Amino acid sequence: MRIQVRRTGGFAGIERHAEVDTSGRADEDEWRALAERAVAAGPGTPPVGVPDGFSYRITVDGTTVYCADPRLTEEQRTLISRVLKEGA
C-alpha cells in the first residue's frame, strides 16, 4: 500500500509532502487499517479550512480525500502524523 500526504497552508504557507510504502513492512496490517479508516472519513473535495490552518490531501493507492484543521478525525490526525514523520 502506498500512502501519500500533502500538507499546505499554515502561518508560513510552507508545503510539506511525504510518502510511505507499507509493502513488506512488519506493521503493514496496522497501516492498512489506519489508512482505510482515515480515507473512509474524508470527503472527495477540499473542505473550507480556517485562516492559517493546515489543509491535507491524503492519497492511498490512488484514492484521494481531503481534510483540514481543526476538523480532522483521530485516524486522519494519526495517519498524517505518521506519514509526515516516517515518510520520505
C-alpha positions in Angstrom: 0.0 0.0 0.0 1.3 3.4 -0.9 0.2 6.3 1.3 0.9 9.9 0.4 0.2 13.1 2.4 0.5 16.7 1.2 0.1 19.4 3.8 -0.4 23.0 2.7 -1.3 26.3 4.5 -0.3 27.3 8.0 1.1 30.6 9.0 4.1 30.4 6.8 2.4 28.7 3.9 5.1 26.0 3.6 4.0 22.9 1.7 5.2 19.5 3.0 4.9 16.2 1.2 5.7 12.6 2.4 5.1 9.1 1.2 5.2 5.7 2.9 5.1 2.3 1.0 3.9 -0.3 3.5 4.6 -3.3 1.3 6.7 -5.9 3.2 6.7 -4.0 6.5 6.0 -5.9 9.7 3.3 -3.4 10.6 1.7 -3.4 7.2 -1.7 -4.5 8.5 -1.7 -1.8 11.1 -1.0 0.9 8.4 -3.7 -0.6 6.2 -6.4 -0.5 8.9 -5.5 3.1 9.9 -5.4 4.3 6.2 -8.7 2.7 5.4 -10.4 4.4 8.4 -8.8 7.8 7.6 -9.9 7.6 3.9 -13.4 6.5 4.8 -13.9 9.7 6.9 -12.6 12.1 4.2 -14.6 14.0 1.5 -13.5 13.8 -2.1 -13.3 17.6 -2.4 -11.2 20.1 -0.3 -13.1 21.4 2.7 -13.0 25.0 3.8 -10.4 25.4 6.4 -9.6 28.1 8.9 -7.2 31.0 8.5 -3.6 29.9 8.9 -4.7 26.3 9.4 -3.3 23.3 7.6 -5.1 21.5 4.8 -4.3 18.0 3.8 -4.5 15.7 0.8 -4.3 12.0 1.6 -3.9 9.5 -1.2 -4.0 5.8 -0.5 -3.4 3.5 -3.5 -4.9 6.1 -5.9 -7.9 7.1 -3.8 -7.6 10.8 -2.7 -9.5 12.5 0.1 -9.1 16.0 1.7 -9.3 17.3 5.2 -8.4 20.4 7.2 -7.6 21.5 10.7 -9.3 21.7 13.0 -11.8 19.1 11.7 -9.6 16.0 11.5 -10.7 12.6 12.7 -8.4 10.9 15.2 -7.5 8.4 12.4 -6.7 11.2 10.0 -4.5 13.0 12.5 -2.6 9.8 13.4 -2.1 8.8 9.8 -0.9 12.3 8.8 1.5 12.5 11.7 3.0 9.0 11.0 3.4 9.6 7.3 5.0 13.0 7.7 7.3 11.6 10.4 8.3 8.3 8.8 7.9 9.0 5.1 10.3 10.2 2.5 
